[in-house]
Amino acid sequence: MVNVLVTGGAGYIGSHACKALAAAGFTPVTFDNFVTGWRDAVKFGPMVEGDLLNRAEIDAAFAEYKPVAVMHFAALSQVGDSMTQPGLYWRNNVQGSLNLIEAAVAANCKNFVFSSTCATYGDHDNVVLDEDTVQLPINAYGASKRAIEDILRDFEVAHGLKNVIFRYFNVAGADPDGEVGEFHQPETHLVPLMLDAIDGKRDALTIFGTDYDTPDGTCIRDYVHVCDLIDAHVLGLNWLLDGKPSRVFNLGTGTGFSVREVIDRSREVTNRAVPIKEGVRRPGDCTKLVSGSTRAAAELGWAPKRSTMSQMISDAWRWHQTGHYNS
């Protein structure tokens, strides 16, 4: 039994990772405090209820399961909240991650796959982003993730902690089998908010900002299907287990969609109108975030298979109609 400790394994991305790890022959051990995760999503391996701010609980999980690697997804991740509650983000994301990293080193678990974000780059107007783009985050969420990347580099120098860092662009879609999917309370992500509006679960989808310097005035983002994203994580894990060096990879498709373009595509997929209302910009939102990297393809052999906007919305719509969690 080859165990991998998956922090945040009860969340949206972490639960998809657990399914993929199990399919790849690993045993995913979910470590989650269930503040934003769902017990119903833990289906593919053991569950440990614990908090990354409690070092003793982390140490106990390492002692019991002796994982060969860590996949670290657990984090607070809402840009707006990070602007109004920066202390919460620095404490939860950075201190929790430092506890986890120190525990991994103490347990001699020297393979670490980290869920970072393109928000570490900040707002680079008309720049297609690659791994060498300067990191200038404009919100506490992105800044906290950049800090964790720095911690990982320091711990590699000091303790030999090998790591693969994935900087995500926007993640969408759901497991095509319908076993896990995206469900947050409260919901803040564009695609599920849009599907809620289509389905009458909310009055309208609010477009936050229509005066950005883009062709239609709304923010542009690069979207990647959650299953494609997790395929990269399994490749990254095997990269480390094969003894290869630490590396940073962007995970995006290189294609940007504005908010209005996502809405238009959803009408085509669902054959339903999206009720919308226009709101003001949210503090901390960037104008455009699009990946320009081919590193994951060239070095990991990563090839996104489901990351068309129509496929992402279609998979999310199927999950939205059938798959909400209860606990």
C-alpha positions as CSV (number, residue, x, y, z in Angstrom):
1,M,0.0,0.0,0.0
2,V,1.6,3.3,-1.2
3,N,0.0,6.1,0.8
4,V,-0.2,9.8,-0.3
5,L,-1.4,12.3,2.2
6,V,-3.9,14.6,0.5
7,T,-4.7,17.8,2.5
8,G,-8.0,19.3,1.6
9,G,-9.0,15.9,0.1
10,A,-12.6,16.6,0.9
11,G,-12.7,19.7,-1.2
12,Y,-13.4,20.3,-4.9
13,I,-10.0,19.7,-6.4
14,G,-8.7,17.5,-3.6
15,S,-11.5,15.0,-4.0
16,H,-10.8,14.7,-7.7
17,A,-7.1,14.1,-6.8
18,C,-8.1,11.3,-4.5
19,K,-10.1,9.5,-7.2
20,A,-7.2,9.9,-9.7
21,L,-4.6,8.7,-7.1
22,A,-6.7,5.6,-6.4
23,A,-7.0,4.8,-10.1
24,A,-3.2,5.2,-10.4
25,G,-2.6,2.6,-7.7
26,F,-2.0,4.9,-4.7
27,T,-4.0,5.0,-1.5
28,P,-5.1,8.6,-0.9
29,V,-5.3,9.6,2.8
30,T,-7.6,12.6,3.1
31,F,-6.6,15.1,5.8
32,D,-9.3,17.8,6.2
33,N,-10.9,19.9,8.8
34,F,-14.2,20.0,6.9
35,V,-14.6,23.7,7.2
36,T,-15.1,23.9,3.4
37,G,-14.8,20.2,2.5
38,W,-17.5,17.5,2.4
39,R,-17.5,14.2,4.1
40,D,-19.5,12.8,1.2
41,A,-16.6,13.5,-1.1
42,V,-14.2,11.2,0.8
43,K,-14.8,8.0,-1.2
44,F,-11.4,6.7,-2.3
45,G,-9.3,6.1,0.8
46,P,-9.0,6.7,4.5
47,M,-10.1,9.9,6.2
48,V,-8.3,11.9,8.9
49,E,-10.2,14.8,10.5
50,G,-7.5,17.3,11.5
51,D,-6.4,20.9,11.2
52,L,-3.1,22.1,9.7
53,L,-2.9,24.6,12.5
54,N,-2.6,21.7,14.9
55,R,0.9,20.2,14.5
56,A,0.1,17.2,16.7
57,E,-2.7,16.1,14.4
58,I,-0.5,16.3,11.4
59,D,2.3,14.3,13.1
60,A,-0.2,11.6,14.1
61,A,-1.4,11.3,10.4
62,F,2.2,10.9,9.3
63,A,2.9,8.3,12.0
64,E,-0.1,6.2,11.2
65,Y,0.0,6.2,7.4
66,K,3.7,6.8,6.6
67,P,2.9,8.5,3.2
68,V,5.5,8.5,0.5
69,A,4.4,12.0,-0.6
70,V,2.1,14.9,0.2
71,M,-0.4,16.6,-2.1
72,H,-1.3,19.9,-0.5
73,F,-4.6,21.4,-1.5
74,A,-5.9,22.7,1.8
75,A,-6.2,26.5,1.8
76,L,-8.6,29.4,2.0
77,S,-8.9,30.7,-1.6
78,Q,-11.3,33.5,-2.0
79,V,-9.7,36.7,-3.3
80,G,-12.3,39.0,-2.0
81,D,-12.1,37.6,1.6
82,S,-8.3,37.8,1.4
83,M,-8.6,41.5,0.8
84,T,-10.8,42.2,3.8
85,Q,-9.3,39.5,6.1
86,P,-5.6,39.2,5.3
87,G,-4.6,38.0,8.7
88,L,-6.9,35.0,8.3
89,Y,-5.2,34.1,5.0
90,W,-1.7,34.5,6.3
91,R,-2.4,32.5,9.4
92,N,-4.4,29.7,7.8
93,N,-2.5,29.3,4.5
94,V,1.1,30.1,5.5
95,Q,1.2,28.9,9.1
96,G,-0.8,25.8,8.3
97,S,1.5,25.0,5.4
98,L,4.6,25.6,7.4
99,N,3.3,23.1,10.0
100,L,2.7,20.6,7.3
101,I,6.1,21.1,5.7
102,E,7.9,20.7,9.0
103,A,5.9,17.6,9.8
104,A,6.7,16.1,6.4
105,V,10.5,16.7,7.0
106,A,10.3,15.3,10.5
107,A,8.6,12.1,9.1
108,N,11.2,11.8,6.3
109,C,8.5,12.3,3.7
110,K,10.5,14.3,1.1
111,N,8.1,14.5,-1.9
112,F,5.7,17.4,-1.9
113,V,3.2,18.4,-4.5
114,F,1.8,21.9,-3.9
115,S,-1.3,23.6,-5.2
116,S,-0.3,27.1,-5.9
117,T,-2.0,29.7,-8.2
118,C,-1.6,32.1,-11.0
119,A,-2.7,34.8,-8.5
120,T,1.0,34.9,-7.5
121,Y,1.8,36.7,-10.7
122,G,-0.6,39.7,-10.0
123,D,-1.9,41.9,-12.8
124,H,0.4,42.0,-15.8
125,D,-1.5,43.8,-18.5
126,N,-1.3,42.1,-21.9
127,V,1.3,39.6,-20.8
128,V,0.9,35.9,-21.4
129,L,2.3,34.3,-18.2
130,D,4.9,31.6,-17.9
131,E,6.8,30.3,-15.0
132,D,9.5,33.0,-15.2
133,T,7.1,35.9,-15.1
134,V,7.8,38.1,-12.1
135,Q,5.5,37.3,-9.2
136,L,3.7,40.5,-7.9
137,P,0.5,39.3,-6.2
138,I,-2.1,42.0,-5.5
139,N,-4.1,40.2,-2.9
140,A,-3.4,38.3,0.3
141,Y,-4.4,35.0,-1.2
142,G,-1.8,35.2,-4.0
143,A,0.8,36.5,-1.6
144,S,0.2,33.7,0.9
145,K,0.7,31.1,-1.9
146,R,3.9,32.8,-3.1
147,A,5.2,32.7,0.5
148,I,4.6,29.0,0.7
149,E,6.5,28.5,-2.6
150,D,9.4,30.4,-0.9
151,I,9.2,28.2,2.2
152,L,9.3,25.0,0.0
153,R,12.5,26.3,-1.7
154,D,14.1,27.0,1.6
155,F,13.2,23.6,3.0
156,E,14.7,21.9,-0.1
157,V,18.0,23.7,0.5
158,A,18.0,22.9,4.2
159,H,16.3,19.5,4.3
160,G,16.2,18.0,0.8
161,L,12.4,18.4,0.5
162,K,11.7,17.8,-3.2
163,N,8.7,19.6,-4.5
164,V,6.6,20.2,-7.6
165,I,4.6,23.5,-7.6
166,F,1.6,23.8,-9.8
167,R,0.3,27.4,-10.5
168,Y,-3.3,26.9,-11.5
169,F,-5.4,29.1,-13.7
170,N,-9.2,28.9,-13.3
171,V,-10.4,25.4,-12.6
172,A,-13.8,24.3,-13.8
173,G,-15.8,21.1,-14.7
174,A,-16.5,18.0,-12.7
175,D,-15.8,14.3,-12.7
176,P,-17.5,12.9,-15.8
177,D,-18.6,9.8,-13.7
178,G,-20.5,12.1,-11.3
179,E,-18.8,10.7,-8.2
180,V,-17.4,14.1,-7.1
181,G,-17.8,17.7,-8.2
182,E,-17.8,21.4,-7.3
183,F,-19.9,22.5,-4.5
184,H,-19.1,25.4,-2.1
185,Q,-21.1,27.1,0.6
186,P,-21.3,30.0,0.0
187,E,-20.5,29.6,-3.7
188,T,-18.1,32.1,-5.3
189,H,-16.9,30.5,-8.5
190,L,-18.2,31.7,-11.9
191,V,-19.4,28.4,-13.5
192,P,-21.4,27.1,-10.5
193,L,-22.8,30.6,-9.8
194,M,-23.9,30.8,-13.5
195,L,-25.5,27.3,-13.3
196,D,-27.3,28.3,-10.1
197,A,-28.7,31.3,-12.0
198,I,-29.7,29.2,-15.0
199,D,-31.4,26.7,-12.6
200,G,-33.3,29.4,-10.6
201,K,-31.3,28.8,-7.4
202,R,-30.3,32.4,-7.4
203,D,-32.0,35.5,-9.0
204,A,-29.1,36.4,-11.3
205,L,-25.4,36.0,-12.0
206,T,-23.6,39.2,-11.0
207,I,-20.8,40.3,-13.4
208,F,-18.3,42.1,-11.1
209,G,-16.9,44.8,-13.3
210,T,-17.7,45.7,-16.9
211,D,-15.1,48.4,-17.4
212,Y,-11.9,46.4,-17.6
213,D,-9.6,47.0,-20.5
214,T,-10.8,43.9,-22.5
215,P,-12.8,43.6,-25.7
216,D,-16.2,43.3,-23.8
217,G,-15.2,45.0,-20.5
218,T,-15.2,41.9,-18.4
219,C,-12.2,40.0,-16.8
220,I,-10.5,37.3,-18.9
221,R,-9.4,34.0,-17.4
222,D,-7.7,30.8,-18.6
223,Y,-9.9,27.8,-17.7
224,V,-8.7,24.2,-17.2
225,H,-10.8,21.1,-16.5
226,V,-10.4,19.8,-13.0
227,C,-9.7,16.3,-14.3
228,D,-7.0,17.5,-16.6
229,L,-5.5,19.5,-13.7
230,I,-5.4,16.4,-11.6
231,D,-3.8,14.4,-14.3
232,A,-0.9,16.8,-14.1
233,H,-0.7,16.2,-10.3
234,V,-0.3,12.5,-10.8
235,L,2.4,13.1,-13.4
236,G,4.1,15.5,-11.0
237,L,3.9,12.9,-8.2
238,N,5.5,10.3,-10.4
239,W,8.1,12.9,-11.5
240,L,9.2,13.2,-7.9
241,L,9.1,9.5,-7.1
242,D,11.3,8.9,-10.2
243,G,13.9,11.1,-8.5
244,K,13.6,14.1,-10.8
245,P,14.3,17.6,-9.5
246,S,12.0,20.2,-8.0
247,R,10.0,22.1,-10.6
248,V,7.3,24.8,-11.1
249,F,4.6,24.3,-13.7
250,N,1.8,26.5,-14.9
251,L,-1.5,24.6,-15.5
252,G,-3.6,26.4,-18.1
253,T,-4.6,26.0,-21.7
254,G,-3.3,29.3,-23.0
255,T,-6.8,30.3,-24.1
256,G,-8.6,33.2,-22.3
257,F,-12.3,33.6,-21.9
258,S,-14.1,36.7,-20.7
259,V,-16.9,36.4,-18.2
260,R,-19.4,37.3,-21.0
261,E,-17.9,34.7,-23.3
262,V,-18.3,32.0,-20.6
263,I,-22.0,33.1,-20.2
264,D,-22.5,32.9,-24.0
265,R,-21.0,29.4,-24.1
266,S,-23.2,28.2,-21.3
267,R,-26.3,29.2,-23.2
268,E,-25.1,27.0,-26.0
269,V,-24.5,24.0,-23.7
270,T,-27.6,24.2,-21.5
271,N,-30.0,25.8,-24.0
272,R,-31.1,28.2,-21.2
273,A,-30.7,31.9,-20.7
274,V,-28.5,33.2,-17.9
275,P,-30.1,36.0,-15.9
276,I,-27.4,38.6,-15.2
277,K,-26.9,41.9,-13.4
278,E,-23.9,44.1,-13.5
279,G,-21.9,45.0,-10.4
280,V,-18.8,46.9,-9.6
281,R,-15.3,45.5,-9.7
282,R,-14.2,43.4,-6.7
283,P,-10.9,44.5,-5.0
284,G,-8.0,42.3,-5.9
285,D,-9.4,41.0,-9.2
286,C,-6.9,41.1,-12.1
287,T,-7.9,42.1,-15.7
288,K,-6.4,39.1,-17.5
289,L,-4.7,35.9,-16.4
290,V,-3.7,33.5,-19.2
291,S,-1.0,30.9,-19.3
292,G,1.7,31.0,-21.9
293,S,3.6,28.0,-20.7
294,T,4.3,24.8,-22.5
295,R,6.5,23.4,-19.8
296,A,4.0,20.9,-18.4
297,A,3.5,19.5,-21.8
298,A,7.1,19.3,-22.7
299,E,8.5,17.9,-19.4
300,L,5.6,16.1,-17.8
301,G,3.9,15.0,-21.0
302,W,0.7,16.7,-19.8
303,A,-2.0,16.9,-22.5
304,P,-5.4,18.4,-21.4
305,K,-8.2,16.3,-22.9
306,R,-11.4,17.9,-21.5
307,S,-10.5,21.6,-21.2
308,T,-12.7,23.0,-23.8
309,M,-15.2,25.5,-22.4
310,S,-18.1,23.5,-23.7
311,Q,-16.9,20.3,-22.1
312,M,-16.2,22.0,-18.8
313,I,-19.6,23.5,-18.6
314,S,-21.3,20.3,-19.8
315,D,-19.6,18.2,-17.1
316,A,-20.3,20.9,-14.4
317,W,-24.0,21.1,-15.6
318,R,-24.4,17.3,-15.2
319,W,-22.9,17.4,-11.7
320,H,-25.0,20.5,-10.8
321,Q,-28.2,18.7,-11.6
322,T,-27.4,15.5,-9.7
323,G,-24.5,15.7,-7.4
324,H,-24.7,18.1,-4.4
325,Y,-23.2,16.8,-1.2
326,N,-25.2,16.7,2.1
327,S,-22.5,16.5,4.7
